[in-house]
């Protein structure tokens, strides 16, 4: 079917319920609770909900992962099936909509079973799917294809991490000259620059993009291509998830090799700290915890601690500080220095770890728990409810991260009266007040972690002072309102695609591939 026929079919089968057409559309491969591997899914949902509730009509587009199918959602098809041209191939796609979203913005799903009906989002444990460039390239192209009919008055496409970073590239190259895409501003949020989407140059042609984009000015990366870098080069605005991390990304030590690209963005790049959804993380109403409590009345927290100790096989002892960690058990989260420190620290406190991760760290925690079952517990059975019970029950939270763009757990923990011990990096700096709502340390080493934990343990030994820490932490406001306002400003500045269009216009004389093609991703 030729492009005009596809377009006529779309017009002949209009997408229903356009009366409240969103003006901001998010493209993400994760979205809580149906598709997630970490904090990205929750951050994207929290932001989208906050913007939508705050008067910015918003929609979500994500792949129809197997996890979405298995969630038993009430989905309905939207419009006709379509085909997307990728290189010399035509890939079939179908759009579905969540019929009655529980809350927040409308949610749409791009269906392609060969690409998304898989056990994991990115790959089996220990490896990535070898066709990830095709999978996420198709998703991004398909999402851009449906936008004109789905959201005819969209002003901004907000894309998240490398998986969708080709959207600004496509909008300013393959789709350049199409009035809809020319006026569509793009905002790229970098949640974790440690993952960038490195692929061979040949993947460009496989996705229908010219290999001249592999130039070092654009996507070029040590003989290959880097999707995140491409997004940085073509987006109208770039954000990351905390002000401190924005400064770190501009440095050679913290920029994951992209520090010059981040620094070159200048005013187009800002850090906006994430928030948490306060209604989901409220110890005064939380149905998942054994007892409710507040900053004013803490008795319920002591009952939560006793219940967690008993359920974990630890001695029920209010005088012993209970230290917890809820995270992916991986090197980034500080597991090397935690494992090195546990033997000595377990003599001073009890520890409980919740989550799965890299096999070597899981084995190490299992062995330590087996050697000291009265002091250390390890639970790989992560669930949302289990995390709520852990944060409600522990006195202290461990976050000794190697790097932490923002982090959400330290904000939830403070809301539940669990005082963080964290390394002074990224969003941990922006959300923890050292000596007041938590304890920070600098050097990424076992001795530095041990010293910080002992500071917290010593503070716990003075009940009145410790309660002051707990109450100060619980009264912090980590809601999305302030962050959503900053994103609204980013949308305003990106709207119309002014920066990217001007940059592309200047490059046209020396870069012929960037000339307007008046084309579509569809065949």
Residue pairs with C-beta under 8 A, 6 or more apart in sequence:
1 9
1 83
1 523
2 523
3 519
3 520
3 522
3 523
6 82
6 83
6 522
6 523
7 520
7 522
9 80
9 82
10 79
10 80
10 82
10 149
11 149
13 79
13 80
14 79
14 149
15 78
15 79
15 149
15 150
16 78
18 152
20 57
21 57
21 151
21 152
21 153
21 154
22 52
22 57
22 58
22 59
22 105
22 106
22 151
22 154
23 56
23 57
23 58
23 151
23 153
23 154
23 155
23 156
24 51
24 56
24 57
24 58
24 59
24 154
24 155
24 156
24 157
24 158
24 491
25 58
25 59
25 60
25 61
25 143
25 147
25 150
25 151
25 154
25 156
25 157
25 158
26 44
26 47
26 48
26 58
26 59
26 60
26 61
26 158
26 159
26 160
27 61
27 62
27 139
27 140
27 143
27 157
27 158
27 159
27 160
27 164
27 167
28 40
28 41
28 44
28 60
28 61
28 62
28 159
28 160
28 161
28 163
28 164
29 35
29 62
29 63
29 121
29 136
29 139
29 160
29 161
29 163
29 164
30 36
30 37
30 40
30 41
30 44
30 62
30 121
30 160
31 41
31 44
31 45
31 60
31 62
31 107
32 41
32 42
32 44
32 45
32 46
33 41
33 71
33 384
34 65
34 67
34 68
34 71
34 73
35 41
35 62
35 63
35 65
35 67
35 68
35 121
36 42
37 121
37 122
37 328
38 328
39 191
39 274
39 406
39 407
39 408
39 409
40 160
40 161
40 191
40 192
42 276
42 277
42 408
43 191
43 241
43 274
43 406
43 408
44 60
44 160
45 60
45 104
45 277
46 274
46 275
46 276
46 277
46 480
47 274
47 275
47 480
47 483
47 484
47 487
48 58
48 60
48 104
48 105
49 103
49 104
49 105
49 277
49 480
50 275
50 277
50 479
50 480
50 481
50 483
50 484
51 58
51 105
51 484
51 487
51 488
52 58
52 104
52 105
53 104
54 481
54 484
54 485
54 488
56 484
56 488
56 491
57 105
58 104
58 105
59 105
59 106
59 107
59 108
59 150
59 151
60 105
60 106
60 107
60 108
61 108
61 109
61 110
61 143
61 146
62 68
62 107
62 108
62 109
62 110
63 109
63 110
63 112
63 115
63 116
63 135
63 139
64 75
64 96
64 109
64 110
64 111
64 112
64 116
64 117
65 116
65 117
65 118
65 121
66 116
66 117
66 118
66 119
67 121
68 109
69 117
73 98
74 98
74 99
74 100
75 96
75 97
75 98
75 99
75 109
76 96
76 97
76 99
77 94
77 95
77 96
77 97
78 95
78 96
78 97
78 108
78 150
79 95
79 146
79 149
79 150
81 92
81 93
81 94
82 92
82 93
82 94
82 95
82 142
82 145
82 146
82 522
83 90
83 91
83 92
83 93
83 522
83 523
84 90
84 91
84 92
84 93
84 138
84 141
84 142
84 145
84 521
84 522
84 523
85 91
85 208
85 521
85 522
85 523
86 134
86 137
86 138
86 141
86 206
86 207
86 208
87 205
87 206
87 207
87 208
90 523
91 112
91 138
91 142
92 112
93 110
93 111
93 112
93 138
93 142
93 145
94 110
94 111
94 112
95 108
95 109
95 110
95 111
95 146
95 150
96 108
96 109
96 111
97 106
97 107
97 108
97 109
98 106
98 107
98 108
98 109
101 107
108 146
108 150
110 116
110 139
110 142
110 143
110 146
112 138
112 139
112 142
115 131
115 134
115 135
115 138
115 139
116 135
116 139
118 129
120 129
122 128
122 129
122 132
123 129
123 132
129 135
132 197
132 199
133 197
133 199
133 203
133 206
133 207
134 203
134 206
134 207
136 163
136 164
136 166
136 197
137 166
137 203
137 206
137 207
139 163
139 164
140 159
140 163
140 164
140 166
140 167
140 170
141 166
141 170
141 207
141 208
141 521
142 521
143 164
143 167
144 157
144 167
144 170
144 171
144 175
144 181
144 521
145 520
145 521
145 522
147 154
147 157
147 180
147 184
148 180
152 180
154 184
155 183
155 184
155 185
155 491
155 495
155 496
156 184
156 185
156 186
156 187
156 491
156 494
156 495
157 167
157 168
157 171
157 184
157 185
157 186
157 187
158 186
158 187
158 189
158 487
158 491
159 165
159 167
159 168
159 186
159 187
159 188
159 189
159 231
159 235
160 188
160 189
160 191
161 189
161 190
161 191
161 192
161 195
161 228
162 195
162 196
162 197
162 227
162 228
162 231
163 197
163 227
164 231
165 188
165 197
165 227
165 228
165 230
165 231
165 232
165 235
166 207
166 227
166 230
166 231
167 186
167 231
168 186
168 188
168 230
168 231
168 234
168 235
168 236
168 500
169 209
169 213
169 218
169 219
169 230
169 231
169 233
169 234
170 209
170 521
171 181
171 184
171 186
171 234
171 497
171 500
172 234
172 497
172 500
172 501
172 504
172 514
173 209
173 210
173 213
173 234
173 504
173 513
173 514
174 208
174 209
174 517
174 519
174 521
175 181
175 517
175 519
175 520
175 521
176 182
176 504
176 514
176 515
176 516
176 517
177 515
177 516
177 517
177 518
177 519
178 516
178 518
178 519
178 520
181 497
182 497
182 501
183 496
183 497
184 497
185 236
185 237
185 491
185 494
185 495
185 496
185 497
185 498
185 500
186 234
186 235
186 236
186 237
186 494
186 497
186 500
187 235
187 236
187 237
187 238
187 239
187 487
187 490
187 491
187 494
188 231
188 232
188 235
188 237
188 238
188 239
189 238
189 239
189 240
189 241
190 228
190 232
190 238
190 239
190 240
190 241
190 249
190 405
191 240
191 241
191 405
191 406
192 405
193 228
193 240
193 249
193 255
193 256
193 258
193 405
194 256
194 332
194 403
195 228
196 221
196 226
196 227
196 228
196 229
196 256
196 258
197 226
197 227
197 228
198 221
198 224
198 225
198 226
198 227
199 224
199 225
199 227
200 224
200 225
201 211
201 214
201 223
201 224
201 225
202 211
203 225
204 210
204 211
204 213
204 214
204 219
204 225
205 211
210 513
212 511
212 513
213 219
213 220
213 225
213 230
213 513
214 220
214 224
214 225
215 511
217 233
218 229
218 230
218 233
218 234
219 225
219 226
219 227
219 229
219 230
219 233
220 226
220 229
221 229
226 258
228 258
229 258
229 261
231 238
232 238
232 258
232 261
232 262
232 265
233 261
234 500
234 504
235 268
235 494
235 500
236 268
236 493
236 494
236 497
236 498
236 499
236 500
237 268
237 269
237 270
237 490
237 493
237 494
237 499
238 262
238 265
238 268
238 269
238 270
239 269
239 270
239 271
239 272
239 487
239 490
240 246
240 249
240 269
240 270
240 271
240 272
240 405
241 271
241 272
241 273
241 274
241 405
241 406
241 427
242 271
242 272
242 273
242 274
242 405
242 406
242 426
242 427
242 429
242 430
242 431
243 270
243 271
243 272
243 273
243 430
244 271
244 425
244 426
244 427
244 429
244 430
245 254
245 271
245 404
245 405
245 406
245 425
245 426
245 427
246 262
246 269
246 270
246 271
247 271
248 254
248 255
248 403
248 425
248 426
249 255
249 256
249 258
249 259
249 262
250 259
250 262
250 263
251 259
252 259
254 403
255 261
255 262
255 263
262 269
268 499
270 486
270 490
272 483
272 486
272 487
272 490
273 406
273 427
273 430
273 431
273 483
274 406
274 408
274 411
274 427
274 483
275 411
275 478
275 479
275 480
275 481
275 482
275 483
275 484
276 408
276 411
276 412
276 415
276 478
276 479
276 480
277 479
277 480
278 415
278 478
278 479
281 388
281 412
281 415
281 416
282 415
283 289
283 292
283 293
283 294
283 300
283 301
283 392
283 415
283 416
283 417
283 474
284 292
284 293
284 294
285 292
286 292
286 388
286 392
288 384
288 385
288 388
288 389
289 300
289 304
289 388
289 389
289 392
289 393
290 300
290 303
290 304
290 307
290 389
290 392
291 299
291 300
291 301
291 303
291 304
291 307
292 300
293 299
293 300
293 301
293 304
293 392
293 417
294 300
294 474
295 417
295 470
295 471
295 474
295 475
296 471
298 417
298 467
298 470
298 471
301 392
301 393
301 416
301 417
301 470
302 318
304 389
304 392
304 393
305 318
305 322
305 393
305 394
305 395
306 316
306 318
306 393
307 389
307 393
308 322
308 352
308 389
308 390
308 392
308 393
308 394
309 315
309 316
309 317
309 322
309 350
309 393
310 316
311 389
312 352
312 377
312 379
313 373
313 374
313 377
314 322
314 350
314 352
314 374
314 375
314 377
315 350
315 374
317 350
320 349
320 350
321 348
321 349
321 350
321 395
321 396
321 456
321 457
321 460
322 349
322 350
322 351
322 352
322 393
322 394
322 395
322 396
323 345
323 349
323 350
323 351
323 352
323 394
323 395
323 396
323 397
323 398
323 421
323 453
324 351
324 352
324 353
324 354
324 390
324 391
324 393
324 394
324 396
324 397
324 398
324 418
325 333
325 338
325 351
325 352
325 353
325 354
325 355
325 397
325 398
325 399
326 354
326 355
326 382
326 387
326 390
326 391
326 397
326 409
327 333
327 354
327 355
327 357
327 399
327 409
328 355
328 356
328 357
329 335
329 353
329 355
329 356
329 357
329 358
329 361
329 362
329 365
330 357
330 358
330 361
331 358
331 361
331 402
332 401
332 402
332 403
332 404
333 357
333 399
333 400
333 401
333 402
334 398
334 399
334 400
334 401
334 402
334 423
334 444
334 449
335 357
335 358
335 361
335 364
337 400
337 444
337 445
337 446
337 448
337 449
338 398
338 400
338 449
339 361
339 364
339 365
339 368
340 446
341 446
341 449
341 450
341 453
342 351
342 368
342 376
343 368
344 450
345 351
345 450
345 453
345 454
346 368
346 372
346 375
346 376
347 375
348 453
348 454
348 457
349 375
349 396
349 453
349 457
350 375
350 376
350 377
351 375
351 376
351 377
352 376
352 377
352 378
352 379
352 390
352 394
353 365
353 376
353 377
353 378
353 379
354 379
354 382
354 386
354 387
354 390
355 380
355 382
356 362
356 380
356 382
362 378
362 380
365 376
365 378
366 378
368 376
368 378
369 376
369 377
369 378
379 386
387 412
388 416
391 397
391 409
391 412
391 413
391 416
391 418
392 416
392 417
392 418
394 413
394 418
395 418
395 419
395 460
395 466
396 418
396 419
396 420
396 421
396 453
396 456
396 457
396 460
397 409
397 410
397 413
397 418
397 419
397 420
397 421
397 422
398 420
398 421
398 422
398 453
399 407
399 409
399 410
399 420
399 421
399 422
399 423
399 428
400 421
400 422
400 423
400 441
400 444
400 449
400 452
401 407
401 422
401 423
401 425
401 426
401 428
402 423
402 425
402 444
403 425
403 426
404 422
404 423
404 425
404 426
404 427
404 428
405 426
405 427
406 426
406 427
406 430
406 431
407 422
407 426
407 427
407 428
407 431
410 420
410 422
410 427
410 428
410 431
410 432
410 438
411 431
411 476
411 478
413 419
413 420
413 473
414 420
414 431
414 432
414 437
414 438
414 473
414 474
414 476
414 478
415 473
415 474
415 476
415 478
416 474
417 470
417 471
417 473
417 474
418 473
419 437
419 438
419 439
419 456
419 459
419 466
419 469
419 470
419 473
420 428
420 432
420 437
420 438
420 439
421 438
421 439
421 441
421 449
421 452
421 453
421 455
421 456
422 428
422 432
422 438
422 439
422 440
422 441
423 440
423 441
423 442
423 444
423 449
424 434
424 440
424 441
424 442
428 440
429 440
431 476
431 478
432 438
432 440
433 472
434 440
436 469
436 472
437 469
437 472
437 473
437 476
438 473
439 452
439 453
439 455
439 456
439 459
440 452
441 448
441 449
441 451
441 452
442 448
459 465
459 466
459 469
460 466
504 514
507 514
508 514
508 515
